[in-house]
């Protein structure tokens, strides 16, 4: 059985920061196989720590910067 990394799926409004419950913009994949979700604020705050333990950091906080709705929101409610 080959191990194929699941393609990172975009974070949606259903993904919540583990710390504060805000919408998550960072997905941190841990070496242990676990996953953490953080909002842009906490992602930035814990970034130095996360970089030590993460095998992958999916950062979608860039989407926060622009308020233009060039692309339709995934799951706006
Ligand atoms: Zn947060």
PDB file of the backbone (N, CA, C, O) and the ligand in Angstrom, with CONECT records:
HET     ZN  A 101       1
ATOM      1  N   UNK A   1       0.848  -1.195   0.000  1.00  0.00           N
ATOM      2  CA  UNK A   1       0.000   0.000   0.000  1.00  0.00           C
ATOM      3  C   UNK A   1       0.887   1.250   0.000  1.00  0.00           C
ATOM      4  O   UNK A   1       1.712   1.440   0.894  1.00  0.00           O
ATOM      5  N   UNK A   2       0.710   2.059  -0.970  1.00  0.00           N
ATOM      6  CA  UNK A   2       1.498   3.284  -1.026  1.00  0.00           C
ATOM      7  C   UNK A   2       0.836   4.380  -0.207  1.00  0.00           C
ATOM      8  O   UNK A   2      -0.383   4.545  -0.204  1.00  0.00           O
ATOM      9  N   UNK A   3       1.663   5.097   0.465  1.00  0.00           N
ATOM     10  CA  UNK A   3       1.144   6.213   1.248  1.00  0.00           C
ATOM     11  C   UNK A   3       1.062   7.452   0.378  1.00  0.00           C
ATOM     12  O   UNK A   3       2.078   7.996  -0.055  1.00  0.00           O
ATOM     13  N   UNK A   4      -0.124   7.875   0.136  1.00  0.00           N
ATOM     14  CA  UNK A   4      -0.321   9.084  -0.652  1.00  0.00           C
ATOM     15  C   UNK A   4      -0.850  10.174   0.255  1.00  0.00           C
ATOM     16  O   UNK A   4      -1.876  10.019   0.918  1.00  0.00           O
ATOM     17  N   UNK A   5      -0.145  11.252   0.267  1.00  0.00           N
ATOM     18  CA  UNK A   5      -0.614  12.382   1.071  1.00  0.00           C
ATOM     19  C   UNK A   5      -1.908  12.926   0.473  1.00  0.00           C
ATOM     20  O   UNK A   5      -2.003  13.187  -0.726  1.00  0.00           O
ATOM     21  N   UNK A   6      -2.866  13.082   1.318  1.00  0.00           N
ATOM     22  CA  UNK A   6      -4.116  13.655   0.845  1.00  0.00           C
ATOM     23  C   UNK A   6      -3.873  15.079   0.388  1.00  0.00           C
ATOM     24  O   UNK A   6      -3.279  15.872   1.119  1.00  0.00           O
ATOM     25  N   UNK A   7      -4.315  15.410  -0.793  1.00  0.00           N
ATOM     26  CA  UNK A   7      -4.140  16.805  -1.223  1.00  0.00           C
ATOM     27  C   UNK A   7      -4.820  17.742  -0.237  1.00  0.00           C
ATOM     28  O   UNK A   7      -5.945  17.507   0.204  1.00  0.00           O
ATOM     29  N   UNK A   8      -4.129  18.775   0.086  1.00  0.00           N
ATOM     30  CA  UNK A   8      -4.690  19.713   1.043  1.00  0.00           C
ATOM     31  C   UNK A   8      -5.962  20.327   0.482  1.00  0.00           C
ATOM     32  O   UNK A   8      -5.959  20.969  -0.569  1.00  0.00           O
ATOM     33  N   UNK A   9      -7.023  20.117   1.195  1.00  0.00           N
ATOM     34  CA  UNK A   9      -8.274  20.721   0.754  1.00  0.00           C
ATOM     35  C   UNK A   9      -8.381  22.112   1.348  1.00  0.00           C
ATOM     36  O   UNK A   9      -7.922  22.353   2.464  1.00  0.00           O
ATOM     37  N   UNK A  10      -8.979  23.016   0.613  1.00  0.00           N
ATOM     38  CA  UNK A  10      -9.085  24.390   1.123  1.00  0.00           C
ATOM     39  C   UNK A  10      -9.858  24.425   2.436  1.00  0.00           C
ATOM     40  O   UNK A  10     -10.810  23.673   2.642  1.00  0.00           O
ATOM     41  N   UNK A  11      -9.434  25.291   3.287  1.00  0.00           N
ATOM     42  CA  UNK A  11     -10.156  25.464   4.540  1.00  0.00           C
ATOM     43  C   UNK A  11     -11.486  26.162   4.258  1.00  0.00           C
ATOM     44  O   UNK A  11     -11.579  27.038   3.399  1.00  0.00           O
ATOM     45  N   UNK A  12     -12.486  25.761   4.984  1.00  0.00           N
ATOM     46  CA  UNK A  12     -13.799  26.356   4.784  1.00  0.00           C
ATOM     47  C   UNK A  12     -14.264  27.057   6.053  1.00  0.00           C
ATOM     48  O   UNK A  12     -13.583  27.028   7.078  1.00  0.00           O
ATOM     49  N   UNK A  13     -15.396  27.669   5.975  1.00  0.00           N
ATOM     50  CA  UNK A  13     -15.953  28.368   7.126  1.00  0.00           C
ATOM     51  C   UNK A  13     -16.282  27.402   8.248  1.00  0.00           C
ATOM     52  O   UNK A  13     -16.483  27.809   9.392  1.00  0.00           O
ATOM     53  N   UNK A  14     -16.335  26.124   7.914  1.00  0.00           N
ATOM     54  CA  UNK A  14     -16.638  25.120   8.938  1.00  0.00           C
ATOM     55  C   UNK A  14     -15.403  24.768   9.757  1.00  0.00           C
ATOM     56  O   UNK A  14     -15.513  24.159  10.821  1.00  0.00           O
ATOM     57  N   UNK A  15     -14.233  25.149   9.264  1.00  0.00           N
ATOM     58  CA  UNK A  15     -13.002  24.878   9.999  1.00  0.00           C
ATOM     59  C   UNK A  15     -12.770  25.987  11.009  1.00  0.00           C
ATOM     60  O   UNK A  15     -12.773  27.172  10.676  1.00  0.00           O
ATOM     61  N   UNK A  16     -12.572  25.573  12.239  1.00  0.00           N
ATOM     62  CA  UNK A  16     -12.481  26.554  13.329  1.00  0.00           C
ATOM     63  C   UNK A  16     -11.149  26.478  14.048  1.00  0.00           C
ATOM     64  O   UNK A  16     -10.558  25.409  14.193  1.00  0.00           O
ATOM     65  N   UNK A  17     -10.693  27.635  14.493  1.00  0.00           N
ATOM     66  CA  UNK A  17      -9.469  27.723  15.276  1.00  0.00           C
ATOM     67  C   UNK A  17      -9.608  26.904  16.554  1.00  0.00           C
ATOM     68  O   UNK A  17     -10.608  27.005  17.265  1.00  0.00           O
ATOM     69  N   UNK A  18      -8.589  26.090  16.838  1.00  0.00           N
ATOM     70  CA  UNK A  18      -8.613  25.266  18.042  1.00  0.00           C
ATOM     71  C   UNK A  18      -8.553  26.103  19.311  1.00  0.00           C
ATOM     72  O   UNK A  18      -8.920  25.636  20.390  1.00  0.00           O
ATOM     73  N   UNK A  19      -8.102  27.309  19.183  1.00  0.00           N
ATOM     74  CA  UNK A  19      -7.898  28.153  20.355  1.00  0.00           C
ATOM     75  C   UNK A  19      -9.103  29.032  20.653  1.00  0.00           C
ATOM     76  O   UNK A  19      -9.525  29.136  21.804  1.00  0.00           O
ATOM     77  N   UNK A  20      -9.651  29.656  19.642  1.00  0.00           N
ATOM     78  CA  UNK A  20     -10.680  30.652  19.923  1.00  0.00           C
ATOM     79  C   UNK A  20     -11.983  30.406  19.168  1.00  0.00           C
ATOM     80  O   UNK A  20     -12.979  31.086  19.413  1.00  0.00           O
ATOM     81  N   UNK A  21     -11.982  29.445  18.261  1.00  0.00           N
ATOM     82  CA  UNK A  21     -13.225  29.138  17.573  1.00  0.00           C
ATOM     83  C   UNK A  21     -13.524  30.033  16.387  1.00  0.00           C
ATOM     84  O   UNK A  21     -14.571  29.902  15.753  1.00  0.00           O
ATOM     85  N   UNK A  22     -12.605  30.946  16.084  1.00  0.00           N
ATOM     86  CA  UNK A  22     -12.788  31.774  14.892  1.00  0.00           C
ATOM     87  C   UNK A  22     -12.526  30.928  13.651  1.00  0.00           C
ATOM     88  O   UNK A  22     -12.013  29.814  13.742  1.00  0.00           O
ATOM     89  N   UNK A  23     -12.881  31.464  12.510  1.00  0.00           N
ATOM     90  CA  UNK A  23     -12.650  30.716  11.285  1.00  0.00           C
ATOM     91  C   UNK A  23     -11.159  30.458  11.100  1.00  0.00           C
ATOM     92  O   UNK A  23     -10.331  31.355  11.261  1.00  0.00           O
ATOM     93  N   UNK A  24     -10.840  29.223  10.761  1.00  0.00           N
ATOM     94  CA  UNK A  24      -9.441  28.827  10.638  1.00  0.00           C
ATOM     95  C   UNK A  24      -8.882  29.184   9.274  1.00  0.00           C
ATOM     96  O   UNK A  24      -9.536  29.002   8.247  1.00  0.00           O
ATOM     97  N   UNK A  25      -7.662  29.693   9.284  1.00  0.00           N
ATOM     98  CA  UNK A  25      -6.976  30.000   8.034  1.00  0.00           C
ATOM     99  C   UNK A  25      -5.650  29.269   7.917  1.00  0.00           C
ATOM    100  O   UNK A  25      -4.962  29.360   6.901  1.00  0.00           O
ATOM    101  N   UNK A  26      -5.301  28.541   8.975  1.00  0.00           N
ATOM    102  CA  UNK A  26      -4.075  27.761   8.923  1.00  0.00           C
ATOM    103  C   UNK A  26      -4.360  26.327   9.335  1.00  0.00           C
ATOM    104  O   UNK A  26      -4.995  26.073  10.359  1.00  0.00           O
ATOM    105  N   UNK A  27      -3.885  25.405   8.532  1.00  0.00           N
ATOM    106  CA  UNK A  27      -3.958  24.000   8.912  1.00  0.00           C
ATOM    107  C   UNK A  27      -2.529  23.527   9.127  1.00  0.00           C
ATOM    108  O   UNK A  27      -1.672  23.643   8.251  1.00  0.00           O
ATOM    109  N   UNK A  28      -2.301  22.994  10.315  1.00  0.00           N
ATOM    110  CA  UNK A  28      -0.961  22.540  10.661  1.00  0.00           C
ATOM    111  C   UNK A  28      -0.978  21.021  10.777  1.00  0.00           C
ATOM    112  O   UNK A  28      -1.678  20.454  11.615  1.00  0.00           O
ATOM    113  N   UNK A  29      -0.203  20.385   9.929  1.00  0.00           N
ATOM    114  CA  UNK A  29      -0.113  18.931   9.977  1.00  0.00           C
ATOM    115  C   UNK A  29       1.096  18.566  10.817  1.00  0.00           C
ATOM    116  O   UNK A  29       2.220  18.973  10.523  1.00  0.00           O
ATOM    117  N   UNK A  30       0.852  17.798  11.861  1.00  0.00           N
ATOM    118  CA  UNK A  30       1.915  17.441  12.790  1.00  0.00           C
ATOM    119  C   UNK A  30       2.618  16.168  12.362  1.00  0.00           C
ATOM    120  O   UNK A  30       2.062  15.342  11.637  1.00  0.00           O
ATOM    121  N   UNK A  31       3.848  16.026  12.823  1.00  0.00           N
ATOM    122  CA  UNK A  31       4.623  14.829  12.518  1.00  0.00           C
ATOM    123  C   UNK A  31       3.915  13.591  13.050  1.00  0.00           C
ATOM    124  O   UNK A  31       4.062  12.502  12.496  1.00  0.00           O
ATOM    125  N   UNK A  32       3.159  13.753  14.105  1.00  0.00           N
ATOM    126  CA  UNK A  32       2.435  12.632  14.705  1.00  0.00           C
ATOM    127  C   UNK A  32       1.236  12.216  13.867  1.00  0.00           C
ATOM    128  O   UNK A  32       0.614  11.187  14.132  1.00  0.00           O
ATOM    129  N   UNK A  33       0.916  13.007  12.866  1.00  0.00           N
ATOM    130  CA  UNK A  33      -0.233  12.704  12.028  1.00  0.00           C
ATOM    131  C   UNK A  33      -1.456  13.503  12.407  1.00  0.00           C
ATOM    132  O   UNK A  33      -2.468  13.484  11.706  1.00  0.00           O
ATOM    133  N   UNK A  34      -1.359  14.206  13.519  1.00  0.00           N
ATOM    134  CA  UNK A  34      -2.483  15.027  13.950  1.00  0.00           C
ATOM    135  C   UNK A  34      -2.578  16.299  13.133  1.00  0.00           C
ATOM    136  O   UNK A  34      -1.722  16.603  12.301  1.00  0.00           O
ATOM    137  N   UNK A  35      -3.628  17.018  13.392  1.00  0.00           N
ATOM    138  CA  UNK A  35      -3.869  18.249  12.652  1.00  0.00           C
ATOM    139  C   UNK A  35      -4.350  19.316  13.603  1.00  0.00           C
ATOM    140  O   UNK A  35      -5.153  19.055  14.499  1.00  0.00           O
ATOM    141  N   UNK A  36      -3.858  20.511  13.405  1.00  0.00           N
ATOM    142  CA  UNK A  36      -4.339  21.627  14.203  1.00  0.00           C
ATOM    143  C   UNK A  36      -4.843  22.710  13.272  1.00  0.00           C
ATOM    144  O   UNK A  36      -4.312  22.914  12.180  1.00  0.00           O
ATOM    145  N   UNK A  37      -5.876  23.400  13.724  1.00  0.00           N
ATOM    146  CA  UNK A  37      -6.400  24.506  12.928  1.00  0.00           C
ATOM    147  C   UNK A  37      -6.274  25.791  13.732  1.00  0.00           C
ATOM    148  O   UNK A  37      -6.549  25.824  14.932  1.00  0.00           O
ATOM    149  N   UNK A  38      -5.861  26.828  13.058  1.00  0.00           N
ATOM    150  CA  UNK A  38      -5.732  28.108  13.733  1.00  0.00           C
ATOM    151  C   UNK A  38      -6.285  29.229  12.875  1.00  0.00           C
ATOM    152  O   UNK A  38      -6.231  29.176  11.646  1.00  0.00           O
ATOM    153  N   UNK A  39      -6.809  30.230  13.530  1.00  0.00           N
ATOM    154  CA  UNK A  39      -7.181  31.444  12.826  1.00  0.00           C
ATOM    155  C   UNK A  39      -5.891  32.195  12.485  1.00  0.00           C
ATOM    156  O   UNK A  39      -4.813  31.804  12.932  1.00  0.00           O
ATOM    157  N   UNK A  40      -5.994  33.251  11.710  1.00  0.00           N
ATOM    158  CA  UNK A  40      -4.801  33.987  11.295  1.00  0.00           C
ATOM    159  C   UNK A  40      -4.068  34.535  12.513  1.00  0.00           C
ATOM    160  O   UNK A  40      -2.838  34.525  12.563  1.00  0.00           O
ATOM    161  N   UNK A  41      -4.822  35.009  13.485  1.00  0.00           N
ATOM    162  CA  UNK A  41      -4.230  35.590  14.681  1.00  0.00           C
ATOM    163  C   UNK A  41      -3.397  34.568  15.443  1.00  0.00           C
ATOM    164  O   UNK A  41      -2.229  34.815  15.747  1.00  0.00           O
ATOM    165  N   UNK A  42      -3.995  33.425  15.752  1.00  0.00           N
ATOM    166  CA  UNK A  42      -3.280  32.415  16.523  1.00  0.00           C
ATOM    167  C   UNK A  42      -2.232  31.692  15.673  1.00  0.00           C
ATOM    168  O   UNK A  42      -1.213  31.235  16.191  1.00  0.00           O
ATOM    169  N   UNK A  43      -2.483  31.595  14.397  1.00  0.00           N
ATOM    170  CA  UNK A  43      -1.491  30.996  13.521  1.00  0.00           C
ATOM    171  C   UNK A  43      -0.197  31.781  13.562  1.00  0.00           C
ATOM    172  O   UNK A  43       0.896  31.216  13.605  1.00  0.00           O
ATOM    173  N   UNK A  44      -0.343  33.084  13.547  1.00  0.00           N
ATOM    174  CA  UNK A  44       0.822  33.959  13.588  1.00  0.00           C
ATOM    175  C   UNK A  44       1.485  33.879  14.959  1.00  0.00           C
ATOM    176  O   UNK A  44       2.710  33.864  15.078  1.00  0.00           O
ATOM    177  N   UNK A  45       0.653  33.830  15.979  1.00  0.00           N
ATOM    178  CA  UNK A  45       1.154  33.820  17.348  1.00  0.00           C
ATOM    179  C   UNK A  45       1.976  32.561  17.633  1.00  0.00           C
ATOM    180  O   UNK A  45       3.014  32.619  18.291  1.00  0.00           O
ATOM    181  N   UNK A  46       1.498  31.434  17.132  1.00  0.00           N
ATOM    182  CA  UNK A  46       2.150  30.162  17.450  1.00  0.00           C
ATOM    183  C   UNK A  46       3.097  29.694  16.351  1.00  0.00           C
ATOM    184  O   UNK A  46       3.688  28.618  16.444  1.00  0.00           O
ATOM    185  N   UNK A  47       3.232  30.498  15.331  1.00  0.00           N
ATOM    186  CA  UNK A  47       4.027  30.061  14.185  1.00  0.00           C
ATOM    187  C   UNK A  47       5.428  29.558  14.555  1.00  0.00           C
ATOM    188  O   UNK A  47       5.836  28.506  14.064  1.00  0.00           O
ATOM    189  N   UNK A  48       6.171  30.267  15.397  1.00  0.00           N
ATOM    190  CA  UNK A  48       7.521  29.782  15.745  1.00  0.00           C
ATOM    191  C   UNK A  48       7.481  28.388  16.365  1.00  0.00           C
ATOM    192  O   UNK A  48       8.328  27.547  16.063  1.00  0.00           O
ATOM    193  N   UNK A  49       6.509  28.143  17.224  1.00  0.00           N
ATOM    194  CA  UNK A  49       6.338  26.829  17.853  1.00  0.00           C
ATOM    195  C   UNK A  49       5.938  25.795  16.815  1.00  0.00           C
ATOM    196  O   UNK A  49       6.475  24.689  16.761  1.00  0.00           O
ATOM    197  N   UNK A  50       4.980  26.194  15.997  1.00  0.00           N
ATOM    198  CA  UNK A  50       4.419  25.256  15.028  1.00  0.00           C
ATOM    199  C   UNK A  50       5.462  24.787  14.030  1.00  0.00           C
ATOM    200  O   UNK A  50       5.467  23.627  13.616  1.00  0.00           O
ATOM    201  N   UNK A  51       6.329  25.682  13.655  1.00  0.00           N
ATOM    202  CA  UNK A  51       7.340  25.324  12.668  1.00  0.00           C
ATOM    203  C   UNK A  51       8.276  24.238  13.182  1.00  0.00           C
ATOM    204  O   UNK A  51       8.910  23.527  12.402  1.00  0.00           O
ATOM    205  N   UNK A  52       8.354  24.122  14.509  1.00  0.00           N
ATOM    206  CA  UNK A  52       9.228  23.107  15.096  1.00  0.00           C
ATOM    207  C   UNK A  52       8.580  21.728  15.043  1.00  0.00           C
ATOM    208  O   UNK A  52       9.273  20.714  14.958  1.00  0.00           O
ATOM    209  N   UNK A  53       7.259  21.693  15.095  1.00  0.00           N
ATOM    210  CA  UNK A  53       6.587  20.398  15.230  1.00  0.00           C
ATOM    211  C   UNK A  53       5.789  20.014  13.997  1.00  0.00           C
ATOM    212  O   UNK A  53       5.343  18.874  13.872  1.00  0.00           O
ATOM    213  N   UNK A  54       5.610  20.952  13.096  1.00  0.00           N
ATOM    214  CA  UNK A  54       4.764  20.668  11.940  1.00  0.00           C
ATOM    215  C   UNK A  54       5.557  20.079  10.791  1.00  0.00           C
ATOM    216  O   UNK A  54       6.718  20.428  10.579  1.00  0.00           O
ATOM    217  N   UNK A  55       4.929  19.193  10.060  1.00  0.00           N
ATOM    218  CA  UNK A  55       5.538  18.710   8.827  1.00  0.00           C
ATOM    219  C   UNK A  55       5.014  19.526   7.653  1.00  0.00           C
ATOM    220  O   UNK A  55       5.624  19.583   6.586  1.00  0.00           O
ATOM    221  N   UNK A  56       3.869  20.152   7.882  1.00  0.00           N
ATOM    222  CA  UNK A  56       3.301  20.969   6.824  1.00  0.00           C
ATOM    223  C   UNK A  56       2.411  22.039   7.430  1.00  0.00           C
ATOM    224  O   UNK A  56       1.638  21.778   8.352  1.00  0.00           O
ATOM    225  N   UNK A  57       2.532  23.227   6.907  1.00  0.00           N
ATOM    226  CA  UNK A  57       1.648  24.305   7.342  1.00  0.00           C
ATOM    227  C   UNK A  57       0.952  24.870   6.122  1.00  0.00           C
ATOM    228  O   UNK A  57       1.572  25.438   5.224  1.00  0.00           O
ATOM    229  N   UNK A  58      -0.335  24.696   6.123  1.00  0.00           N
ATOM    230  CA  UNK A  58      -1.135  25.231   5.021  1.00  0.00           C
ATOM    231  C   UNK A  58      -1.656  26.587   5.454  1.00  0.00           C
ATOM    232  O   UNK A  58      -2.502  26.688   6.343  1.00  0.00           O
ATOM    233  N   UNK A  59      -1.150  27.612   4.824  1.00  0.00           N
ATOM    234  CA  UNK A  59      -1.468  28.970   5.248  1.00  0.00           C
ATOM    235  C   UNK A  59      -2.390  29.632   4.236  1.00  0.00           C
ATOM    236  O   UNK A  59      -1.990  29.930   3.111  1.00  0.00           O
ATOM    237  N   UNK A  60      -3.597  29.851   4.644  1.00  0.00           N
ATOM    238  CA  UNK A  60      -4.547  30.520   3.751  1.00  0.00           C
ATOM    239  C   UNK A  60      -4.907  31.894   4.287  1.00  0.00           C
ATOM    240  O   UNK A  60      -5.912  32.484   3.892  1.00  0.00           O
ATOM    241  N   UNK A  61      -4.084  32.393   5.183  1.00  0.00           N
ATOM    242  CA  UNK A  61      -4.388  33.693   5.773  1.00  0.00           C
ATOM    243  C   UNK A  61      -4.297  34.805   4.739  1.00  0.00           C
ATOM    244  O   UNK A  61      -4.813  35.902   4.955  1.00  0.00           O
ATOM    245  N   UNK A  62      -3.644  34.526   3.619  1.00  0.00           N
ATOM    246  CA  UNK A  62      -3.562  35.514   2.554  1.00  0.00           C
ATOM    247  C   UNK A  62      -4.921  35.911   2.032  1.00  0.00           C
ATOM    248  O   UNK A  62      -5.119  37.003   1.499  1.00  0.00           O
ATOM    249  N   UNK A  63      -5.865  34.978   2.202  1.00  0.00           N
ATOM    250  CA  UNK A  63      -7.222  35.270   1.736  1.00  0.00           C
ATOM    251  C   UNK A  63      -7.876  36.359   2.555  1.00  0.00           C
ATOM    252  O   UNK A  63      -8.844  36.987   2.126  1.00  0.00           O
ATOM    253  N   UNK A  64      -7.322  36.577   3.766  1.00  0.00           N
ATOM    254  CA  UNK A  64      -7.896  37.587   4.637  1.00  0.00           C
ATOM    255  C   UNK A  64      -7.624  38.994   4.120  1.00  0.00           C
ATOM    256  O   UNK A  64      -8.451  39.897   4.247  1.00  0.00           O
ATOM    257  N   UNK A  65      -6.450  39.151   3.538  1.00  0.00           N
ATOM    258  CA  UNK A  65      -6.000  40.476   3.155  1.00  0.00           C
ATOM    259  C   UNK A  65      -6.908  41.177   2.187  1.00  0.00           C
ATOM    260  O   UNK A  65      -7.210  42.360   2.346  1.00  0.00           O
ATOM    261  N   UNK A  66      -7.344  40.454   1.185  1.00  0.00           N
ATOM    262  CA  UNK A  66      -8.167  41.100   0.176  1.00  0.00           C
ATOM    263  C   UNK A  66      -9.640  40.924   0.499  1.00  0.00           C
ATOM    264  O   UNK A  66     -10.105  39.828   0.813  1.00  0.00           O
ATOM    265  N   UNK A  67     -10.342  42.007   0.416  1.00  0.00           N
ATOM    266  CA  UNK A  67     -11.771  41.943   0.671  1.00  0.00           C
ATOM    267  C   UNK A  67     -12.538  41.807  -0.637  1.00  0.00           C
ATOM    268  O   UNK A  67     -13.766  41.732  -0.663  1.00  0.00           O
ATOM    269  N   UNK A  68     -11.772  41.780  -1.714  1.00  0.00           N
ATOM    270  CA  UNK A  68     -12.419  41.616  -3.009  1.00  0.00           C
ATOM    271  C   UNK A  68     -12.924  40.184  -3.148  1.00  0.00           C
ATOM    272  O   UNK A  68     -12.243  39.231  -2.769  1.00  0.00           O
ATOM    273  N   UNK A  69     -14.073  40.054  -3.673  1.00  0.00           N
ATOM    274  CA  UNK A  69     -14.634  38.722  -3.855  1.00  0.00           C
ATOM    275  C   UNK A  69     -14.430  38.285  -5.299  1.00  0.00           C
ATOM    276  O   UNK A  69     -15.381  38.068  -6.050  1.00  0.00           O
ATOM    277  N   UNK A  70     -13.162  38.165  -5.657  1.00  0.00           N
ATOM    278  CA  UNK A  70     -12.831  37.741  -7.007  1.00  0.00           C
ATOM    279  C   UNK A  70     -13.289  36.311  -7.225  1.00  0.00           C
ATOM    280  O   UNK A  70     -13.829  35.950  -8.271  1.00  0.00           O
ATOM    281  N   UNK A  71     -13.049  35.506  -6.186  1.00  0.00           N
ATOM    282  CA  UNK A  71     -13.535  34.137  -6.240  1.00  0.00           C
ATOM    283  C   UNK A  71     -14.686  33.979  -5.265  1.00  0.00           C
ATOM    284  O   UNK A  71     -14.670  34.558  -4.179  1.00  0.00           O
ATOM    285  N   UNK A  72     -15.656  33.219  -5.639  1.00  0.00           N
ATOM    286  CA  UNK A  72     -16.812  33.025  -4.780  1.00  0.00           C
ATOM    287  C   UNK A  72     -16.402  32.297  -3.506  1.00  0.00           C
ATOM    288  O   UNK A  72     -15.584  31.378  -3.542  1.00  0.00           O
ATOM    289  N   UNK A  73     -16.961  32.702  -2.408  1.00  0.00           N
ATOM    290  CA  UNK A  73     -16.675  32.039  -1.141  1.00  0.00           C
ATOM    291  C   UNK A  73     -17.180  30.590  -1.200  1.00  0.00           C
ATOM    292  O   UNK A  73     -18.201  30.275  -1.811  1.00  0.00           O
ATOM    293  N   UNK A  74     -16.412  29.740  -0.536  1.00  0.00           N
ATOM    294  CA  UNK A  74     -16.744  28.316  -0.559  1.00  0.00           C
ATOM    295  C   UNK A  74     -18.123  28.037   0.024  1.00  0.00           C
ATOM    296  O   UNK A  74     -18.959  27.361  -0.576  1.00  0.00           O
ATOM    297  N   UNK A  75     -18.320  28.576   1.196  1.00  0.00           N
ATOM    298  CA  UNK A  75     -19.498  28.164   1.952  1.00  0.00           C
ATOM    299  C   UNK A  75     -20.003  29.340   2.786  1.00  0.00           C
ATOM    300  O   UNK A  75     -20.053  29.265   4.014  1.00  0.00           O
ATOM    301  N   UNK A  76     -20.361  30.387   2.132  1.00  0.00           N
ATOM    302  CA  UNK A  76     -20.831  31.554   2.853  1.00  0.00           C
ATOM    303  C   UNK A  76     -22.228  31.317   3.418  1.00  0.00           C
ATOM    304  O   UNK A  76     -23.163  30.933   2.715  1.00  0.00           O
ATOM    305  N   UNK A  77     -22.323  31.563   4.718  1.00  0.00           N
ATOM    306  CA  UNK A  77     -23.627  31.401   5.331  1.00  0.00           C
ATOM    307  C   UNK A  77     -23.968  32.623   6.140  1.00  0.00           C
ATOM    308  O   UNK A  77     -25.040  32.685   6.743  1.00  0.00           O
TER     309      UNK A  77
HETATM  310 ZN    ZN A 101      -7.772  31.761  17.117  1.00  0.00          ZN
END
